[in-house]
């Protein structure tokens, strides 16, 4: 009897957990033109910027609930107002390369009523080449 009661309680707890984590039913759809961007080589100290274009392909307004970067060197900016069905907008992602030589792969996580998406940026931060020093020759 104790086993049956335990299994029943475990099942009820599991079912309620799944119900709470299920996404709300929405007819907004978040659709990006592309979800990744490779900057190539970036000179150390530059701010590398890319705009990710998206569209609401659903039938209800799209709301971006939160946008988070994987680290402090990457800064996203996004529209706070709802995006009407059929309308497009953008998320701007900036990467601060100051003091970060070498390759980088960063992510930006989008949470919305039209689905969750991960954007990725990558590149290689190089030091600026030294300029040749001029030689002064005295005759």
TORLUM-168269 format. One record per atom (N, C-alpha, C): y, z, x. Coordinates in steps of 0.2 Angstrom, whole numbers, padded with zeros to 4 digits, always signed. Layout:
BEGIN
YZX;...
This chain:
BEGIN
-0006+0000+0004;+0000+0000+0000;+0006+0000+0004;+0006+0004+0010;+0012+0004+0014;+0013-0002+0018;+0008-0006+0019;+0008-0012+0022;+0012-0017+0018;+0010-0017+0011;+0012-0022+0006;+0020-0020+0005;+0022-0014+0005;+0029-0012+0004;+0033-0014+0010;+0030-0013+0016;+0033-0015+0022;+0034-0023+0022;+0029-0027+0021;+0030-0034+0021;+0035-0036+0015;+0035-0033+0010;+0040-0035+0004;+0047-0034+0007;+0048-0028+0010;+0055-0026+0012;+0057-0031+0018;+0052-0033+0022;+0054-0037+0028;+0055-0044+0025;+0052-0046+0020;+0053-0053+0017;+0060-0053+0014;+0062-0048+0010;+0068-0047+0007;+0074-0047+0012;+0073-0044+0017;+0078-0043+0022;+0079-0050+0026;+0074-0054+0027;+0074-0060+0030;+0077-0065+0026;+0075-0065+0019;+0078-0070+0014;+0086-0069+0014;+0088-0062+0013;+0095-0061+0013;+0099-0063+0019;+0096-0063+0025;+0099-0065+0031;+0100-0072+0031;+0095-0076+0029;+0096-0083+0029;+0101-0085+0024;+0101-0082+0018;+0106-0084+0013;+0113-0083+0015;+0114-0077+0019;+0121-0076+0021;+0123-0081+0027;+0119-0083+0031;+0121-0088+0036;+0121-0095+0034;+0119-0097+0028;+0119-0104+0026;+0126-0106+0025;+0127-0112+0027;+0134-0115+0027;+0136-0115+0019;+0142-0114+0018;+0145-0115+0011;+0144-0123+0009;+0143-0124+0003;+0142-0131+0001;+0149-0134+0001;+0150-0139+0004;+0156-0143+0004;+0155-0150+0005;+0160-0154+0002;+0160-0161+0002;+0165-0164+0007;+0167-0160+0012;+0171-0162+0017;+0166-0164+0023;+0168-0169+0027;+0164-0171+0032;+0168-0172+0038;+0167-0169+0044;+0170-0170+0050;+0167-0175+0054;+0170-0181+0056;+0167-0186+0059;+0172-0188+0065;+0170-0187+0071;+0173-0189+0077;+0172-0196+0080;+0177-0199+0083;+0176-0206+0086;+0171-0205+0092;+0172-0200+0096;+0168-0198+0101;+0169-0191+0102;+0163-0188+0105;+0163-0181+0106;+0163-0179+0114;+0164-0184+0118;+0164-0182+0125;+0169-0187+0129;+0172-0184+0134;+0177-0188+0138;+0176-0186+0145;+0175-0191+0150;+0175-0190+0157;+0182-0192+0160;+0185-0188+0163;+0192-0189+0166;+0191-0193+0173;+0185-0193+0176;+0185-0196+0183;+0188-0191+0188;+0191-0193+0192;+0194-0189+0197;+0201-0187+0195;+0202-0180+0196;+0209-0177+0194;+0211-0173+0200;+0218-0175+0202;+0221-0171+0208;+0222-0164+0206;+0220-0160+0211;+0221-0152+0210;+0228-0151+0208;+0229-0147+0203;+0235-0145+0200;+0238-0148+0194;+0235-0154+0193;+0236-0158+0187;+0233-0155+0181;+0236-0156+0175;+0234-0154+0168;+0231-0160+0165;+0224-0161+0165;+0221-0167+0162;+0221-0166+0154;+0223-0171+0151;+0223-0170+0143;+0220-0176+0140;+0216-0174+0135;+0213-0180+0131;+0213-0178+0123;+0214-0183+0119;+0215-0182+0112;+0208-0185+0109;+0205-0180+0105;+0199-0182+0102;+0201-0183+0094;+0200-0190+0092;+0202-0192+0085;+0196-0190+0081;+0197-0188+0075;+0192-0187+0070;+0195-0189+0063;+0190-0189+0058;+0192-0191+0051;+0188-0187+0047;+0191-0186+0041;+0187-0182+0035;+0184-0188+0031;+0178-0189+0032;+0174-0194+0028;+0171-0192+0022;+0173-0186+0020;+0170-0183+0014;+0175-0184+0008;+0174-0180+0003;+0178-0181-0004;+0182-0174-0005;+0182-0169-0001;+0186-0163-0002;+0190-0162+0005;+0195-0158+0004;+0199-0157+0010;+0195-0154+0016;+0196-0156+0022;+0193-0153+0028;+0197-0148+0031;+0194-0142+0032;+0198-0136+0035;+0195-0134+0042;+0198-0135+0047;+0196-0132+0054;+0197-0125+0054;+0191-0121+0054;+0192-0114+0053;+0194-0111+0060;+0191-0113+0065;+0192-0111+0072;+0190-0116+0077;+0193-0116+0083;+0192-0121+0088;+0192-0116+0094;+0187-0116+0098;+0186-0112+0104;+0184-0116+0110;+0187-0114+0116;+0185-0117+0122;+0180-0113+0126;+0176-0116+0130;+0171-0112+0134;+0174-0108+0139;+0180-0109+0141;+0183-0105+0147;+0191-0105+0146;+0194-0101+0150;+0202-0100+0149;+0205-0106+0153;+0202-0110+0156;+0205-0116+0160;+0206-0122+0155;+0203-0121+0149;+0203-0127+0144;+0206-0124+0138;+0211-0128+0136;+0215-0126+0130;+0215-0131+0124;+0212-0130+0119;+0213-0134+0113;+0218-0133+0108;+0221-0138+0105;+0226-0137+0100;+0224-0142+0094;+0224-0139+0088;+0221-0143+0082;+0226-0142+0076;+0225-0146+0071;+0229-0145+0065;+0227-0139+0061;+0231-0135+0059;+0230-0129+0055;+0230-0131+0047;+0233-0136+0045;+0233-0138+0038;+0227-0142+0036;+0225-0142+0030;+0219-0146+0028;+0220-0153+0029;+0214-0157+0030;+0215-0164+0031;+0212-0167+0025;+0216-0171+0022;+0214-0174+0015;+0208-0179+0016;+0204-0180+0011;+0198-0185+0012;+0201-0192+0014;+0198-0195+0019;+0200-0202+0021;+0205-0201+0027;+0208-0196+0028;+0213-0195+0033;+0210-0193+0040;+0214-0195+0045;+0212-0194+0052;+0217-0189+0055;+0215-0186+0060;+0219-0181+0064;+0216-0181+0071;+0219-0176+0075;+0216-0176+0082;+0216-0168+0084;+0212-0167+0089;+0211-0161+0093;+0213-0163+0100;+0218-0160+0103;+0220-0161+0110;+0217-0156+0114;+0214-0158+0120;+0211-0153+0124;+0214-0154+0131;+0216-0149+0134;+0220-0149+0141;+0215-0145+0145;+0214-0147+0151;+0211-0144+0157;+0215-0143+0163;+0216-0136+0165;+0221-0135+0170;+0216-0135+0177;+0218-0139+0181;+0214-0140+0187;+0216-0136+0193;+0222-0132+0192;+0225-0129+0197;+0220-0123+0200;+0218-0124+0207;+0214-0119+0210;+0206-0120+0208;+0204-0126+0206;+0198-0127+0203;+0195-0134+0206;+0194-0134+0213;+0192-0140+0216;+0184-0141+0214;+0182-0147+0213;+0175-0148+0212;+0174-0151+0205;+0167-0152+0203;+0166-0155+0197;+0166-0150+0191;+0168-0152+0185;+0168-0147+0180;+0165-0151+0173;+0162-0147+0169;+0160-0148+0163;+0161-0143+0158;+0166-0144+0153;+0168-0139+0149;+0167-0141+0141;+0166-0136+0137;+0165-0138+0130;+0170-0134+0126;+0171-0138+0120;+0176-0135+0115;+0172-0135+0108;+0172-0129+0105;+0167-0128+0099;+0172-0128+0093;+0170-0133+0088;+0174-0134+0082;+0170-0131+0076;+0173-0126+0072;+0170-0123+0066;+0174-0126+0060;+0171-0129+0056;+0174-0131+0050;+0170-0131+0044;+0173-0132+0038;+0169-0133+0032;+0166-0140+0031;+0167-0144+0036;+0164-0151+0036;+0158-0151+0041;+0156-0146+0044;+0151-0146+0049;+0154-0143+0056;+0150-0141+0060;+0152-0138+0067;+0150-0144+0072;+0155-0144+0077;+0154-0150+0082;+0156-0147+0089;+0153-0149+0094;+0154-0147+0101;+0157-0153+0104;+0163-0153+0107;+0166-0158+0111;+0165-0156+0119;+0165-0161+0123;+0163-0160+0130;+0168-0164+0134;+0171-0161+0139;+0175-0165+0144;+0172-0163+0151;+0173-0168+0156;+0170-0167+0162;+0175-0171+0167;+0174-0170+0174;+0177-0173+0179;+0176-0170+0186;+0180-0172+0190;+0180-0170+0197;+0187-0169+0200;+0188-0162+0202;+0195-0161+0204;+0195-0161+0212;+0199-0166+0214;+0200-0167+0221;+0207-0164+0224;+0207-0163+0230;+0213-0161+0233;+0217-0167+0234;+0224-0166+0234;+0228-0172+0235;+0228-0174+0242;+0227-0181+0243;+0227-0183+0251;+0234-0181+0254;+0233-0179+0260;+0239-0178+0264;+0243-0184+0266;+0249-0184+0265;+0253-0190+0267;+0254-0190+0274;+0254-0197+0277;+0254-0197+0284;+0261-0195+0287;+0261-0192+0292;+0267-0189+0295;+0270-0195+0299;+0277-0195+0299;+0280-0201+0302;+0281-0199+0309;+0280-0203+0314;+0281-0202+0321;+0288-0205+0323;+0292-0201+0327;+0298-0202+0329;+0297-0204+0337;+0299-0210+0339;+0298-0212+0346;+0305-0213+0349;+0306-0209+0354;+0312-0210+0357;+0312-0215+0363;+0317-0219+0364;+0316-0224+0369;+0320-0221+0375;
